[in-house]
């Protein structure tokens, strides 16, 4: 029977740690593999990112420039008209709640954009935050309605 005190790691799966600085007989004595004395040989030394020896780093010498729009970008959840067509339902009005229940979007709070990939044959009214031009054309071609709803 196997006991916890009998467990041993597989042969060759574990290595003993390299004990440096334990005398010249080990081959890693005197300078402990750090080369000759200097700042890098000292205890606690680690290379600081962007550190330039005390002079003002280049990241602080150069001015900040430009504008980044990522904070203000609207991240839409995408739904294709073909995906709406595939779901077999007799609903005439489709909104964020319905799309969320059917699993076409992850969240009903985030903005939704309807794209024109695929075909649609049902006469439906779709309420979303944005529509692509092709999606709007396909919905209106089958006498449906594409209504833009402002997000909260």
DOKE-90011 format. One line per 3 residues: number of its first residue (from 1); their letters; for each residue x, y, z of N, C-alpha, C. Coordinates in steps of 0.02 Angstrom, whole numbers, plus 50000, padded with zeros to 5 digits. Atoms other than C-alpha are relative to their C-alpha. Layout:
! residues N
NUM> a> X,Y,Z,X,Y,Z,X,Y,Z  ...
***
This chain:
! residues 152
1> xxx> 50042,49940,50000,50000,50000,50000,50044,50062,50000  49962,49937,50006,50062,50175,49956,49986,50045,50060  50007,49954,49943,50094,50293,50102,50032,50066,49982
4> xxx> 49974,49933,50013,50129,50479,50104,50074,50005,50013  49929,49995,49984,50298,50453,50185,50044,49959,49952  49962,50038,50050,50349,50336,50042,50006,50037,49933
7> xxx> 49999,49964,50063,50318,50465,49904,50068,50033,49988  49937,49969,50020,50475,50521,49812,49992,50026,49928  50005,49975,50068,50496,50627,49655,50032,49951,49951
10> xxx> 49974,50044,50051,50531,50536,49492,50075,50014,49990  49928,49994,50011,50715,50505,49456,50014,50050,49943  49981,49951,50050,50789,50655,49364,49953,50059,49993
13> xxx> 50048,49944,50006,50638,50770,49389,50019,50059,50044  49981,49946,49953,50718,50872,49530,50076,50008,49998  49929,49985,49998,50887,50958,49533,50017,50032,50066
16> xxx> 49980,49966,49939,50982,51010,49688,50022,50071,49981  49982,49931,50014,51009,51198,49699,50075,50009,49999  49929,49986,50006,51178,51268,49651,50020,50042,50060
19> xxx> 49979,49964,49940,51260,51319,49816,50063,50038,49985  49942,49960,50019,51373,51463,49770,50028,50037,50061  49968,49963,49945,51496,51555,49881,50015,49956,50060
22> xxx> 49986,50047,49945,51540,51401,49985,50071,49972,49994  49930,50021,50003,51728,51393,49958,50023,49984,49930  49971,50008,50066,51845,51371,49813,49995,49928,49975
25> xxx> 50005,50070,50021,51824,51181,49812,49938,49986,49959  50062,50011,50037,51648,51197,49743,50004,50025,49928  49995,49970,50066,51707,51294,49590,49961,50064,49995
28> xxx> 50040,49938,49999,51588,51435,49637,50016,50040,50062  49979,49962,49941,51688,51513,49779,50021,50070,49981  49973,49932,50006,51774,51683,49795,49948,50050,49974
31> xxx> 50046,49950,50026,51669,51793,49678,49930,49972,49986  50066,50032,50007,51523,51669,49669,49970,50007,49931  50025,49997,50068,51508,51677,49480,49979,50069,49978
34> xxx> 50021,49931,50016,51483,51866,49481,50056,50040,49968  49944,49963,50030,51650,51913,49403,50037,50039,50054  49961,49961,49952,51767,52039,49483,49956,50052,50034
37> xxx> 50039,49954,49959,51710,52165,49612,49978,50063,49963  50028,49941,50030,51604,52313,49565,49927,50004,50021  50069,49990,49980,51425,52375,49579,49957,49937,49988
40> xxx> 50042,50058,50017,51352,52221,49494,50016,49939,50042  49982,50057,49959,51445,52103,49610,49971,50005,50070  50024,49989,49932,51366,52177,49766,49932,49967,50013
43> xxx> 50062,50029,49978,51224,52102,49864,49943,50050,49989  50058,49958,50009,51050,52170,49822,49998,50037,49933  50000,49965,50064,51097,52230,49648,49948,49968,49954
46> xxx> 50042,50023,50055,50961,52216,49517,49992,50058,49951  50001,49948,50052,50951,52310,49353,49931,50032,50000  50063,49963,50001,50817,52445,49362,49983,50017,49927
49> xxx> 50023,49984,50067,50714,52467,49205,50003,50076,49990  49994,49930,50019,50748,52636,49121,50050,50039,50043  49952,49964,49960,50885,52677,49248,50062,50014,49958
52> xxx> 49944,49980,50043,51026,52774,49163,50057,50027,50042  49942,49982,49960,51155,52787,49301,49993,50066,50037  50010,49939,49962,51080,52937,49389,49983,50060,49957
55> xxx> 50021,49944,50042,51058,53052,49239,49925,49995,49987  50072,50000,50012,50881,53104,49196,49984,49954,49942  50015,50049,50052,50806,52960,49097,49968,50031,49938
58> xxx> 50026,49974,50063,50754,52983,48916,49924,50009,50002  50073,49995,49995,50571,52956,48963,49980,50065,50035  50016,49936,49967,50579,53113,49072,50028,50059,49961
61> xxx> 49971,49945,50039,50686,53215,48951,49956,50019,49941  50041,49987,50059,50566,53198,48805,49929,50022,50021  50067,49977,49980,50398,53290,48809,49946,49949,49982
64> xxx> 50058,50041,50016,50231,53203,48811,49964,50032,49942  50032,49972,50059,50144,53223,48644,49942,49956,49979  50054,50039,50032,49985,53172,48557,49940,49990,50044
67> xxx> 50064,50013,49967,49813,53117,48605,49981,49927,49989  50021,50070,50005,49747,52943,48641,49925,49996,50014  50073,50000,49996,49563,52907,48614,49971,49940,50036
70> xxx> 50025,50063,49973,49550,52739,48705,49949,50010,50057  50047,49989,49945,49459,52813,48857,49930,50017,49976  50064,49976,50025,49319,52883,48748,49970,49956,49945
73> xxx> 50022,50044,50054,49302,52742,48621,49939,49960,50021  50059,50041,49986,49133,52656,48611,50014,49929,49978  49989,50071,50016,49155,52467,48620,49933,49966,49992
76> xxx> 50065,50030,50015,49005,52389,48534,50003,49924,50003  50009,50072,50008,48943,52212,48549,49970,49990,49931  50019,50009,50070,48921,52146,48373,49948,49945,49992
79> xxx> 50051,50050,50018,48765,52057,48308,49988,50007,49925  50013,49999,50072,48740,52010,48125,49927,49985,49987  50070,50013,50017,48570,52009,48040,49989,49926,49986
82> xxx> 50005,50072,50013,48605,51829,47988,49991,49960,50064  50008,50034,49935,48620,51778,48172,49929,50008,50027  50069,49988,49978,48451,51857,48210,49952,49957,49960
85> xxx> 50042,50041,50044,48375,51764,48061,50002,49926,50022  49992,50071,49981,48443,51595,48123,49957,49981,50059  50039,50016,49940,48350,51606,48289,49926,49997,49980
88> xxx> 50069,50012,50020,48177,51532,48261,49953,50029,50052  50044,49966,49952,48060,51654,48346,49951,50043,49961  50051,49960,50032,47899,51745,48303,49996,50071,50029
91> xxx> 49998,49934,49970,47950,51903,48396,50004,50053,49945  49999,49946,50049,47916,52063,48298,50046,50058,50020  49958,49945,49976,48017,52181,48408,50060,49970,50039
94> xxx> 49939,50026,49970,48198,52144,48454,50038,50057,50033  49961,49950,49964,48294,52240,48587,50058,49966,50036  49941,50026,49965,48447,52217,48699,49981,49942,50047
97> xxx> 50023,50052,49955,48348,52112,48824,49991,49934,49963  50012,50060,50040,48294,51988,48689,50065,49970,49975  49935,50024,50025,48470,51977,48614,50040,49967,50055
100> xxx> 49964,50029,49943,48541,51942,48787,49970,49933,50020  50034,50063,49983,48411,51807,48824,50017,49944,49951  49985,50049,50052,48450,51720,48659,50075,49984,49995
103> xxx> 49928,50014,49999,48638,51727,48693,50039,50031,49944  49963,49968,50055,48686,51840,48548,50046,50055,50025  49956,49951,49969,48763,51971,48665,50014,49979,50071
106> xxx> 49981,50018,49932,48853,51953,48831,49965,50042,50053  50029,49954,49951,48779,52105,48917,49946,50042,49968  50053,49958,50028,48618,52201,48894,50013,50074,50015
109> xxx> 49983,49931,49984,48698,52359,48968,50048,50032,49950  49951,49973,50047,48840,52378,48841,49967,50015,49933  50031,49983,50065,48802,52460,48672,50006,49944,49949
112> xxx> 50005,50054,50050,48752,52346,48528,49999,50032,49931  50000,49978,50069,48789,52369,48344,49979,49941,49956  50024,50052,50045,48698,52270,48209,50037,50008,49933
115> xxx> 49964,50000,50063,48803,52224,48057,49962,49960,49947  50038,50028,50055,48743,52166,47886,50024,49933,49974  49976,50065,50023,48828,51995,47875,49943,49949,50002
118> xxx> 50055,50048,50005,48702,51865,47817,49938,50031,49970  50063,49976,50029,48525,51879,47751,49944,49998,50052  50058,49999,49955,48361,51919,47836,49937,50001,49958
121> xxx> 50063,50003,50038,48185,51878,47777,49940,50018,50044  50055,49985,49954,48079,51914,47933,49988,50076,50003  50018,49930,49990,47986,52078,47954,50004,50014,50074
124> xxx> 49990,49987,49928,48053,52139,48122,50022,50071,50012  49975,49934,49979,48088,52298,48216,50057,49988,50049  49941,50011,49959,48263,52300,48289,50020,50066,50032
127> xxx> 49978,49941,49963,48314,52423,48425,50071,49987,50024  49930,50007,49980,48502,52444,48444,50033,50068,50002  49965,49936,49993,48632,52579,48478,50029,50024,49935
130> xxx> 49972,49980,50065,48704,52576,48302,49986,49946,49949  50010,50046,50056,48677,52497,48131,50050,50017,49946  49959,49986,50059,48793,52475,47985,49953,50016,49943
133> xxx> 50042,49979,50057,48731,52542,47819,49968,49939,49966  50027,50060,50033,48711,52367,47744,49947,49967,50043  50051,50030,49956,48616,52304,47897,49935,50038,49996
136> xxx> 50060,49958,50005,48496,52451,47889,49963,49988,49934  50030,50012,50066,48468,52421,47702,49965,49933,49998  50030,50068,50001,48434,52234,47726,49937,49997,50042
139> xxx> 50060,50001,49957,48311,52264,47868,49943,50038,49967  50052,49960,50032,48217,52400,47774,49977,49971,49934  50018,50032,50064,48218,52298,47613,49942,49950,50009
142> xxx> 50054,50048,49985,48104,52167,47696,49944,50033,50040  50052,49960,49967,47992,52307,47765,50006,50000,50077  49988,49997,49927,48071,52298,47939,50020,50071,50020
145> xxx> 49983,49934,49976,48125,52443,48047,50063,49995,50043  49939,49997,49961,48297,52487,48117,49998,50064,50041  50007,49942,49956,48279,52602,48267,50061,50008,50044
148> xxx> 49941,49986,49960,48429,52684,48349,49978,50023,50069  50015,49985,49930,48420,52687,48539,50063,50028,50032  49942,49971,49965,48535,52799,48641,50016,49959,50062
151> xx> 49980,50038,49941,48636,52708,48774,49999,50046,50061  50007,49961,49937,48616,52763,48955,50066,50025,50024
***
